[in-house]
Amino acid sequence: MRTGIAIDLGTSGFRAQKVDLDSGEIKRTVITMRNPLPGANVMDHLDFAMTYGQDKAHELVINAFRHIVDELEPENGKVNRIAICGNPIQLSLFQGIPIDDLAYAGERKKQLMDIQEQERYAAIIDSTQIKGLEDLDCKIVIPPAIKHEVGADALALIVKSGMLDSEDITIATDYGTNAEMALKVGTVIYTGSAAAGPALEGQEIEDGSIARPFVISDIEFNDGNLRNFLLDEEMNTVQGSLVNYKNGDVVEGGSIKASGITGTGVIALIDEAMENGIIQLPNVKTSDKMLHLQDNVNFTEKDLVEAGRAIGAIRAGHVTLCNAAGISMEDVQVAYMSGAAGTYMDALKAHRIGMIPYNVSNVCQIGNTSLIVAKEILLSEDRLWELQKIARDIVGTHVMFATDEAFKETYILELSYWNEGMPFKALKKFLKKKGLPTIDIVKKTPEVEKRVKKDIPDLGNEGLSVLEKVGTYLKMEVEGCIDCHQCMEICPNNALKEEERNVSIRTDLCDGAHCQKCIHACPEDVLDWNKLKVMG
């Protein structure tokens, strides 16, 4: 068997498949729990690379990839071909090319710093061109970006949704950490990325988890209690326990023990709890301010804040794209949902809480489009060049949410609604007052088409492996360390170990730039991340 590897370099984690290049058959699937870079979102990853070195970031990504290759167990240890897909930052770090042009939004800033935009066209290169993969002696297939900031993952979303062939006003959203989205009005496509954060992937939620076996993925209110639904070994949804949400007492047991809750479970829980008055924003209306699910999985008011930020970012992104296109939210008729969250999420529940434009008639759930495209170009060079032509032909308008006033105004209002208790009527009123596309409550139930049951429909006959550790570490010897271990004790994810003045940080657990509590906790101020070196 000639072995190929297709990999989606996702911000929340990598998803890879071993493929028989001759038959096209998927043999095995491996997913990681988190991205190997410190931090839980793409801005953290970008900050780490720009602050501590792109070479260091590249080495972490490649080390993680090598562990994934080992887990996939290529035939006779030989990889013949690799295809990657993901957003421009993740692909650039994998390739080891500069990301300066992605780090700065302002054109004047780029000119002052003499930053050149990198070419991100379709390409087939030798593995010898990528540091750390020289020994593989194979070809690596790289998909094109639409623009330098609108990457292969957005192209995959647009192409695999089918929106290019639709005459309706349609919107496609990848419900992940970056929340890439595309709105098609006539022949023009407006794109953006809301950087919603990791809550939709189950991260930054206290008992949260990415979609994996034995986690809660859906919730239903049942006679005053909460029915849990979980993912089994094959990632199919099965019924779990019925519990008293006030204290976690089991009313009716299930056959699977829960180890956490996915972002889709969080969305379902919020919808059901708001519908039944258990959540009245921004509060959880229980004595201990939390909702109890099965097997000691809990949902707190702090979790509600994190989820509200993500949901608000999604809706603010939709409003912003409609504003750029000069249409109202009411005009959007078809919505496509992609990614793991977009697949396992109950579309009607997501619709009710505002994650889908309120007036759509049809919702289509389409799975992990990035991994699908990676497999397609792994098996067909013709498909790669076809995608390059599509990318060039797309009449695209990219809206940079970070600098767009409509997004800023809308997101502030969304935060006021989700986190400060501003009434929904007031949210509508202020959107209208600011001249922005307004929103409304759901007045009709859209038709839902579920093209796939799982975000990765075919796991292969060798099944799914969850790589709990990607095996990447940053290490250094700390001069002046007094072995107080305060850096270890304060780390929220137990990512840091210190022994005999040697510090080791497990990078996939580290919260990165927006945390760095270890640095601030050091009484001797001797913990310097610039001195960290990558260890496999």
Secondary structure, 3 states (H helix, E strand, C coil): CCEEEEEEECCCCEEEEEEECCCCCEEEEEEECCCCCCCCCHHHHHHHHHHHCHHHHHHHHHHHHHHHHHHHCCHHHCCCEEEEEECHHHHHHHHCCCCHHHHCCCHHHHHHCCCCCCCCCCEEEEHHHCCCCHHHCCEEEECCCCECCECHHHHHHHHHHCHHHCCCCEEEEECCCCCEEEEEECCEEEEEECCCCHHHHCCCCCCECCCCCCCEEEEEEECCEEEEEEECCCCCEEEEEEECCCCCCEEECCCCCCCCECHHHHHHHHHHHHHCCCEECCEECCCCCEEECHHHCEEEHHHHHHHHHHHHHHHHHHHHHHHHHCCCHHHCCEEEEEHHHHHHCCHHHHHHCCCCCCCCCEEEEEECHHHHHHHHHHHCHHHHHHHHHHHHHCEEEECCCCCCHHHHHHHHHHHHHHHHCCCHHHHHHHHHHCCCCCCCCCCCCCEEEECCCCCCCCCCCCCEEEECCCCCEEEEECCCCCCCCHHHHHCCCCCEEEECCEEEEECCCCCHHHCCHHHHHCCCCCCCHHHCEEEC
